[in-house]
């Protein structure tokens, strides 16, 4: 019995990433099924959810290679790859299917968050992306991965509700970029990282870019909305 449990735990550990990505895919499918903006039937939602997960994995792996210019680094992942590359795929998918790109990005933001949350849970299981050792302790580390997972849960609840309420179309993803950029910039000081830049990690730079892009898109959308309101009032 003990041996069976050990074998089961070993199997789960060896296949954790696949199982977690499958869970993320199921979440994406369920989320897409309750969205009315995209008009997806169940089989289309299945295809889109699976494709979304696969493309997400490709994006984070490609970005990891780009960070080091080392093709042997393809086994690693950088979540910033999903944040930067996936919106381009959302816009392409919206164009190919003749859907509103802002609605597509709003809806798929939750799919994105659910997927990266599963990837971060796998970091705990695999033992990567650890926090630095807390000063004054022998082995206790800052719970950076756990805090990031908590952030994703808060974002899923908050942005999930926001998509159901009145909001400016297209603003959900830049809000995610802003929040994640700020969080990651701060938490990066507490993470273990081999950085050629010394005290500044590469993650700090990506965080600032993520934050800058999110703020730029967010205020651009709000300025456009304010411009439309002024035109209506002037008529």
WOHUBEL-V81438 format. One record per residue. N is the residue number from 1. RES is the residue in one letter. OMEGA is omega in whole degrees, -180 to 180 (none if undefined). Layout:
n res omega
N RES OMEGA
N RES OMEGA
This chain:
n res omega
1 X 179
2 X -180
3 X 179
4 X 179
5 X 179
6 X 178
7 X 179
8 X 178
9 X 179
10 X 179
11 X 179
12 X -180
13 X -179
14 X -177
15 X -174
16 X -177
17 X 180
18 X -179
19 X -179
20 X 176
21 X 175
22 X 177
23 X 177
24 X 178
25 X 178
26 X 177
27 X 179
28 X 179
29 X -179
30 X 180
31 X -180
32 X -178
33 X -179
34 X 178
35 X -178
36 X -175
37 X -173
38 X 178
39 X 179
40 X 172
41 X -171
42 X -177
43 X 176
44 X 178
45 X 177
46 X -179
47 X -178
48 X -179
49 X 179
50 X 180
51 X 180
52 X 180
53 X -179
54 X -180
55 X 178
56 X 178
57 X 179
58 X -178
59 X -178
60 X 178
61 X 178
62 X -180
63 X 178
64 X 178
65 X -179
66 X -180
67 X -174
68 X -176
69 X -178
70 X -179
71 X 178
72 X -180
73 X -176
74 X 178
75 X 179
76 X 180
77 X 173
78 X -175
79 X 178
80 X 177
81 X 177
82 X -178
83 X -176
84 X -172
85 X -174
86 X 177
87 X 178
88 X 178
89 X 176
90 X -179
91 X 177
92 X 179
93 X 179
94 X -179
95 X -178
96 X -178
97 X 177
98 X 177
99 X 179
100 X -176
101 X 179
102 X 178
103 X 180
104 X 180
105 X 178
106 X -177
107 X -174
108 X 174
109 X -180
110 X 176
111 X 179
112 X -178
113 X 179
114 X -179
115 X -179
116 X 176
117 X 178
118 X 178
119 X 180
120 X 175
121 X 178
122 X 177
123 X 179
124 X -178
125 X -177
126 X 178
127 X 180
128 X 176
129 X -177
130 X 171
131 X 176
132 X 176
133 X -180
134 X -180
135 X 180
136 X 178
137 X -179
138 X -173
139 X -180
140 X -178
141 X 175
142 X -177
143 X -175
144 X -179
145 X -180
146 X 178
147 X 179
148 X 177
149 X 177
150 X 177
151 X -180
152 X 179
153 X 178
154 X -180
155 X 179
156 X 180
157 X -175
158 X -177
159 X 175
160 X 176
161 X -177
162 X 178
163 X -179
164 X -180
165 X 179
166 X 179
167 X 178
168 X -179
169 X 178
170 X -175
171 X -175
172 X -178
173 X 177
174 X 175
175 X 177
176 X -180
177 X -180
178 X -178
179 X -178
180 X 180
181 X 179
182 X -179
183 X -175
184 X 178
185 X -179
186 X -174
187 X -178
188 X 178
189 X -174
190 X -178
191 X 173
192 X -179
193 X 173
194 X -175
195 X 176
196 X -178
197 X 179
198 X -176
199 X 178
200 X 178
201 X 174
202 X 178
203 X 177
204 X -179
205 X 179
206 X 179
207 X 180
208 X 177
209 X 179
210 X 179
211 X -179
212 X 179
213 X -179
214 X 180
215 X -179
216 X -179
217 X -178
218 X -177
219 X 175
220 X 179
221 X -179
222 X 176
223 X 176
224 X 179
225 X 178
226 X 178
227 X 178
228 X 179
229 X 180
230 X 178
231 X 180
232 X -180
233 X -178
234 X -180
235 X none
